[in-house]
Amino acid sequence: MKALVSLNSGSSSIKFALYTLGAARQPQLAARGKVEGIGIAPRLTARTAEGEVILDRAWPGEEGLTHAQLLEHLFDWSAGHLDQHEVIAIGHRIVHGGTEFAGPCLIDEAVLAKLEALCPLAPLHQPHNLAGVRAVARLRPGLPQVACFDTAFHHGMPALATRFALPRALHDRGIRRYGFHGLSYEYIARRLNEIDPQLAAGRVIAAHLGNGASLCAMRNGTSVDTTMGFTALDGLMMGTRCGSLDPGVVLHLQTQLGMSAADVERLLYTQSGLLGVSGISSDMRALSESGAPEAEEAIELFASRVAREAGALAVSLGGLDGLIFTAGIGENHADIRSRICRRLAWLGLDIDETANAGHRTCISLPDSRAMVCIVPTDEERMIALHTLAILARVPA
């Protein structure tokens, strides 16, 4: 039997999923897991599709292990776990596809060079995405690799949604709004069409709330507007990223406080957001358990920013038929969902707190004018589906 692997290489973690392909050539999840703590205390865990832990390995005192070295450990394990299955391709999440890449594609040297040039637009993600590609090329030369882009889902947004109020010449050079988390939103659009086709055809805001966070306004399953723009720094407040910010703040930090461009980049990407406001943690779970007033302020600011941006996207949609929560915070944090929905009651969102506490699929009351749902995302499966589609186009 054949198999394929989905890889999502981040700055401090690598998420992966192993899929087997039966006669119908549909991906069947065999195992999934992650490598966490890269650069600090690496740990590789994997579970079966049923959730059984089948691997839990740590490397204490070996914080210097690179993405490539840890991928080698992952490949060695997966080769044994898959037994007689032949891995026929690797699909990668690539955060930024720029203006050129509107859909998944096979990776070759020319493609890799173009994606390398986009690293300044996603400095926390793109270099690590591409490091995973290079590591696989060294470990398995000749194995097809497919790039699946977080920006591709938003390529069809209306022209107005892509523009900044900057000179046209800069827009033409690629200084524009791209949008991110597209693999997650594409999966949610597909899944919602299975759960409730009528809602999927309507005006929906999907809230991808995790360490990275954004919202996407969708009409009939396509992206109309989104909160992230030129980079993954824009929009909502996040774990360590500031989200939307008066550009004058950046000028002030450099001209009046003497901060270098590298200092400002580090501040906005890694020292702000929940971590910066609370001074405690970037993890919503830790903040919820803290009890400190600074933690409460960070939580309230997060919920307020989400609600404010959702209101703006409702304008882009001309109304709202449904709000979908997904990703780590969105799927698991009932209190955050409740805080956001209370602020959006004017849009017709009325949630059932019992259903919300139970993390049910539909958490809105029957007479709520707009539905509120929880739909778990699965970026790795979306990557697998795209990878299969690309392989089908490649001559045997």
C-alpha positions as CSV (number, residue, x, y, z in Angstrom):
1,M,0.0,0.0,0.0
2,K,1.0,3.6,-0.6
3,A,1.3,6.3,2.0
4,L,2.0,10.0,2.3
5,V,3.0,12.5,4.9
6,S,1.8,16.0,5.8
7,L,4.3,18.2,7.4
8,N,3.8,21.6,9.1
9,S,7.2,22.9,10.2
10,G,7.1,25.9,12.5
11,S,9.6,27.9,14.5
12,S,9.6,25.6,17.6
13,S,7.5,22.6,16.5
14,I,6.8,20.2,13.6
15,K,3.3,18.9,13.3
16,F,2.9,15.8,11.1
17,A,0.3,13.2,10.0
18,L,0.8,9.9,8.2
19,Y,-1.9,8.7,5.8
20,T,-2.3,5.4,4.1
21,L,-4.0,5.2,0.7
22,G,-6.4,2.3,-0.1
23,A,-7.9,1.3,-3.3
24,A,-10.1,4.4,-3.4
25,R,-7.0,6.6,-3.1
26,Q,-8.5,8.5,-0.2
27,P,-6.1,9.3,2.7
28,Q,-6.8,7.3,5.8
29,L,-5.1,8.7,8.9
30,A,-2.7,6.2,10.4
31,A,-0.9,8.4,12.9
32,R,-0.4,12.0,13.8
33,G,1.8,13.9,16.2
34,K,4.2,16.7,16.8
35,V,7.8,17.5,17.7
36,E,7.7,20.3,20.3
37,G,10.2,22.4,22.2
38,I,12.7,22.6,19.3
39,G,15.6,24.7,20.6
40,I,14.6,24.2,24.2
41,A,13.8,20.6,25.1
42,P,12.7,18.6,22.0
43,R,10.0,16.0,22.4
44,L,8.4,13.8,19.7
45,T,5.0,12.3,20.4
46,A,2.6,10.4,18.1
47,R,-0.8,8.9,18.4
48,T,-2.9,6.5,16.3
49,A,-6.1,7.8,14.6
50,E,-7.9,6.5,17.7
51,G,-5.8,8.6,20.0
52,E,-3.5,5.9,21.5
53,V,0.0,7.1,22.3
54,I,2.4,5.1,20.2
55,L,5.5,7.2,20.6
56,D,6.8,9.6,23.3
57,R,10.4,10.4,23.1
58,A,12.3,13.3,24.6
59,W,15.9,14.6,24.1
60,P,16.7,16.2,27.5
61,G,19.8,18.4,27.3
62,E,19.9,18.3,23.5
63,E,18.4,21.7,22.8
64,G,20.8,22.1,19.9
65,L,19.0,19.5,17.7
66,T,17.9,21.1,14.4
67,H,14.7,20.7,12.4
68,A,16.6,18.5,10.0
69,Q,17.9,16.2,12.7
70,L,14.5,15.8,14.3
71,L,12.9,15.1,11.0
72,E,15.4,12.3,10.5
73,H,14.3,10.8,13.8
74,L,10.7,11.2,12.7
75,F,11.4,9.5,9.3
76,D,13.2,6.6,11.0
77,W,10.2,6.0,13.2
78,S,7.6,6.4,10.5
79,A,9.4,3.9,8.3
80,G,9.0,1.3,11.0
81,H,5.5,2.3,11.9
82,L,4.2,2.1,8.3
83,D,5.7,-1.4,7.8
84,Q,5.2,-2.3,4.2
85,H,3.7,1.1,3.1
86,E,5.6,3.1,0.6
87,V,5.7,6.8,1.2
88,I,5.0,8.3,-2.3
89,A,5.1,12.1,-1.4
90,I,5.4,14.7,1.3
91,G,3.0,17.6,1.5
92,H,4.2,20.8,3.2
93,R,2.4,23.7,4.7
94,I,4.0,26.8,3.2
95,V,2.8,30.0,4.9
96,H,3.4,32.5,2.1
97,G,2.8,32.0,-1.6
98,G,3.0,35.7,-2.6
99,T,1.1,36.8,-5.7
100,E,2.3,33.9,-7.9
101,F,1.2,30.8,-6.1
102,A,-2.6,30.6,-6.1
103,G,-2.7,26.8,-5.5
104,P,-0.6,23.8,-4.5
105,C,2.3,22.8,-6.7
106,L,5.2,20.4,-6.9
107,I,8.4,21.8,-5.4
108,D,11.5,22.1,-7.6
109,E,14.6,24.3,-7.3
110,A,12.9,27.2,-9.2
111,V,9.9,27.1,-6.9
112,L,12.1,26.9,-3.8
113,A,14.0,30.0,-4.9
114,K,10.8,31.9,-5.3
115,L,9.5,30.8,-1.9
116,E,12.9,31.7,-0.4
117,A,12.4,35.3,-1.6
118,L,9.2,35.5,0.4
119,C,10.9,34.8,3.7
120,P,10.9,38.5,4.8
121,L,7.1,38.5,4.6
122,A,6.8,35.6,7.1
123,P,10.0,35.5,9.1
124,L,8.7,33.4,11.9
125,H,7.3,30.7,9.6
126,Q,8.6,30.6,6.0
127,P,12.2,29.8,6.8
128,H,11.2,26.8,8.9
129,N,8.7,25.7,6.3
130,L,11.5,25.6,3.7
131,A,13.9,24.1,6.1
132,G,11.6,21.1,6.3
133,V,11.5,20.9,2.5
134,R,15.3,20.9,2.3
135,A,15.6,18.3,5.1
136,V,13.3,16.0,3.2
137,A,15.3,16.5,0.0
138,R,18.5,15.5,1.8
139,L,16.9,12.5,3.6
140,R,14.8,11.2,0.6
141,P,16.2,12.5,-2.7
142,G,13.7,12.2,-5.5
143,L,10.7,11.9,-3.3
144,P,8.0,14.3,-4.6
145,Q,7.3,17.2,-2.4
146,V,4.2,19.4,-2.7
147,A,3.8,23.0,-1.4
148,C,0.4,23.9,0.0
149,F,0.0,27.6,0.7
150,D,-1.8,29.4,3.6
151,T,-2.3,32.4,1.3
152,A,-3.9,30.5,-1.6
153,F,-7.5,30.4,-0.2
154,H,-7.6,34.2,-0.1
155,H,-6.4,34.7,-3.7
156,G,-10.0,35.3,-4.9
157,M,-10.8,38.1,-2.5
158,P,-12.3,41.2,-4.0
159,A,-9.7,43.8,-5.1
160,L,-10.6,46.2,-2.4
161,A,-9.9,43.6,0.3
162,T,-6.3,43.3,-1.0
163,R,-5.4,47.0,-1.0
164,F,-3.6,49.2,1.4
165,A,-4.1,53.0,1.1
166,L,-0.6,53.3,-0.4
167,P,0.7,54.4,-3.8
168,R,-0.4,52.1,-6.6
169,A,3.2,51.4,-7.6
170,L,3.8,49.7,-4.2
171,H,0.6,47.6,-4.6
172,D,1.9,46.5,-8.0
173,R,5.2,45.5,-6.3
174,G,3.3,43.1,-4.0
175,I,2.7,45.4,-1.0
176,R,-0.8,44.2,-0.5
177,R,-3.1,42.2,1.8
178,Y,-2.7,38.4,1.3
179,G,-4.4,36.7,4.2
180,F,-3.2,33.6,6.0
181,H,-4.5,30.4,7.8
182,G,-5.9,29.5,4.4
183,L,-5.5,25.7,4.8
184,S,-7.5,25.9,8.0
185,Y,-10.2,28.0,6.4
186,E,-10.4,25.8,3.3
187,Y,-10.9,22.7,5.5
188,I,-13.6,24.5,7.6
189,A,-15.4,25.5,4.4
190,R,-15.4,21.9,3.2
191,R,-16.4,20.5,6.5
192,L,-19.2,23.0,7.1
193,N,-20.6,22.1,3.7
194,E,-20.9,18.5,5.0
195,I,-22.4,19.6,8.4
196,D,-24.8,22.3,7.2
197,P,-24.9,23.0,3.4
198,Q,-27.3,25.9,3.9
199,L,-25.1,27.7,6.4
200,A,-22.0,27.0,4.3
201,A,-23.7,28.8,1.4
202,G,-24.3,31.8,3.5
203,R,-22.4,34.6,5.2
204,V,-20.0,33.0,7.7
205,I,-17.1,34.2,9.8
206,A,-14.6,31.6,10.7
207,A,-12.4,32.3,13.8
208,H,-9.1,30.5,13.8
209,L,-8.0,31.2,17.3
210,G,-4.7,29.7,18.5
211,N,-1.2,30.9,19.3
212,G,-1.6,32.5,15.8
213,A,-5.1,33.9,15.3
214,S,-7.2,35.4,12.5
215,L,-10.7,35.7,11.2
216,C,-12.0,35.0,7.7
217,A,-15.3,36.2,6.2
218,M,-16.6,33.6,3.8
219,R,-19.6,33.8,1.4
220,N,-20.6,30.4,-0.2
221,G,-17.3,28.9,1.1
222,T,-15.0,31.5,-0.5
223,S,-12.9,34.1,1.2
224,V,-14.3,37.6,1.0
225,D,-12.1,39.3,3.6
226,T,-9.7,38.4,6.4
227,T,-7.9,40.1,9.3
228,M,-4.3,39.2,8.4
229,G,-2.8,41.2,5.7
230,F,0.7,41.7,4.3
231,T,2.2,39.5,7.0
232,A,1.0,37.1,9.7
233,L,1.6,39.9,12.2
234,D,-1.6,41.8,11.3
235,G,-5.2,41.7,12.6
236,L,-6.0,40.0,16.0
237,M,-3.9,40.0,19.1
238,M,-2.1,36.6,19.3
239,G,0.1,34.6,21.7
240,T,3.2,36.7,21.2
241,R,2.2,38.9,18.2
242,C,0.7,42.4,18.6
243,G,-1.9,42.3,15.8
244,S,-3.1,45.5,14.2
245,L,-0.9,48.5,15.3
246,D,-0.7,52.2,14.5
247,P,2.3,52.3,12.1
248,G,3.3,55.5,13.9
249,V,4.2,53.3,16.9
250,V,6.9,51.6,14.8
251,L,8.3,55.0,13.6
252,H,8.3,56.2,17.2
253,L,10.2,53.0,18.5
254,Q,12.9,53.6,15.9
255,T,13.2,57.4,15.8
256,Q,12.6,58.3,19.4
257,L,13.5,55.1,21.3
258,G,16.4,54.1,19.1
259,M,15.3,50.6,18.4
260,S,16.7,48.9,15.4
261,A,14.6,47.2,12.8
262,A,15.6,43.8,14.2
263,D,14.6,45.0,17.7
264,V,11.2,46.1,16.5
265,E,10.7,42.9,14.6
266,R,11.5,40.8,17.7
267,L,9.2,43.0,19.9
268,L,6.2,42.8,17.6
269,Y,6.5,39.1,16.7
270,T,7.8,37.4,19.9
271,Q,7.3,39.8,22.9
272,S,3.8,41.2,22.4
273,G,0.3,39.8,22.3
274,L,-1.0,37.8,25.3
275,L,2.6,37.5,26.6
276,G,3.4,41.2,26.4
277,V,0.1,42.4,27.9
278,S,0.1,39.8,30.8
279,G,3.8,39.6,31.4
280,I,3.0,36.0,32.4
281,S,2.5,33.7,29.4
282,S,1.4,33.4,25.8
283,D,-0.7,30.4,26.6
284,M,-4.4,31.1,27.2
285,R,-4.6,28.1,29.5
286,A,-2.0,29.5,31.8
287,L,-3.6,32.9,31.8
288,S,-7.0,31.5,32.6
289,E,-5.5,29.7,35.6
290,S,-3.4,32.6,36.8
291,G,-5.9,34.8,38.6
292,A,-3.5,37.8,38.2
293,P,-5.2,41.1,37.0
294,E,-2.7,41.4,34.2
295,A,-3.8,37.9,32.9
296,E,-7.4,38.9,33.1
297,E,-6.7,42.1,31.1
298,A,-4.9,40.2,28.4
299,I,-7.8,37.7,28.1
300,E,-10.3,40.6,27.9
301,L,-8.3,42.4,25.3
302,F,-8.1,39.3,23.2
303,A,-11.8,38.7,23.3
304,S,-12.5,42.4,22.6
305,R,-10.2,42.5,19.6
306,V,-11.8,39.3,18.2
307,A,-15.3,40.8,18.6
308,R,-14.3,44.1,17.1
309,E,-12.7,42.5,14.0
310,A,-15.7,40.2,13.6
311,G,-18.0,43.2,13.5
312,A,-15.9,44.7,10.8
313,L,-16.0,41.5,8.7
314,A,-19.8,41.4,9.2
315,V,-19.8,44.7,7.2
316,S,-17.7,43.1,4.5
317,L,-20.3,40.3,4.3
318,G,-23.4,42.6,4.6
319,G,-24.6,40.6,7.6
320,L,-23.9,37.4,9.4
321,D,-25.5,33.9,9.2
322,G,-22.9,32.0,11.3
323,L,-19.8,32.2,13.4
324,I,-17.4,29.2,13.4
325,F,-14.8,28.7,16.2
326,T,-11.8,26.6,15.4
327,A,-8.1,25.9,16.3
328,G,-6.7,25.5,19.8
329,I,-8.4,28.3,21.7
330,G,-11.5,28.4,19.5
331,E,-12.2,24.6,19.9
332,N,-11.3,24.2,23.5
333,H,-11.8,27.5,25.5
334,A,-15.5,27.9,26.4
335,D,-14.9,31.1,28.4
336,I,-13.3,32.9,25.5
337,R,-16.1,31.8,23.1
338,S,-18.6,33.2,25.6
339,R,-16.8,36.5,26.1
340,I,-16.6,37.0,22.3
341,C,-20.3,36.1,21.7
342,R,-21.5,38.4,24.4
343,R,-19.9,41.3,22.7
344,L,-21.5,40.2,19.4
345,A,-25.0,39.8,20.7
346,W,-26.0,42.8,18.6
347,L,-25.4,40.7,15.5
348,G,-27.9,38.2,16.6
349,L,-25.6,35.7,18.3
350,D,-27.2,34.1,21.3
351,I,-25.3,31.1,22.7
352,D,-26.4,28.2,24.9
353,E,-23.9,28.3,27.7
354,T,-24.5,24.6,28.6
355,A,-23.8,23.6,25.0
356,N,-20.8,25.9,24.9
357,A,-19.4,24.4,28.1
358,G,-19.9,20.9,26.6
359,H,-18.0,21.9,23.4
360,R,-20.9,20.8,21.2
361,T,-20.9,21.4,17.5
362,C,-23.7,23.9,17.6
363,I,-23.6,26.1,20.7
364,S,-26.2,28.7,19.7
365,L,-29.8,28.8,21.0
366,P,-32.6,27.7,18.6
367,D,-33.9,31.2,18.2
368,S,-30.5,32.8,17.7
369,R,-30.5,34.8,14.5
370,A,-27.0,33.6,13.6
371,M,-25.6,30.2,14.3
372,V,-22.5,29.6,16.4
373,C,-20.6,26.4,15.9
374,I,-17.4,24.7,16.9
375,V,-15.7,22.9,13.9
376,P,-12.3,21.3,14.6
377,T,-9.8,22.2,11.9
378,D,-7.5,19.7,10.2
379,E,-4.8,21.5,8.2
380,E,-2.8,18.2,7.8
381,R,-5.7,16.5,6.0
382,M,-6.1,19.5,3.7
383,I,-2.4,19.2,2.9
384,A,-2.9,15.5,2.2
385,L,-5.8,16.1,-0.2
386,H,-3.9,18.8,-2.1
387,T,-0.9,16.5,-2.3
388,L,-2.9,13.7,-3.8
389,A,-4.5,16.1,-6.3
390,I,-1.1,17.3,-7.5
391,L,0.2,13.7,-7.8
392,A,-2.8,12.8,-10.0
393,R,-1.6,15.4,-12.5
394,V,1.9,14.2,-12.7
395,P,2.6,11.7,-15.5
396,A,3.5,8.2,-14.3
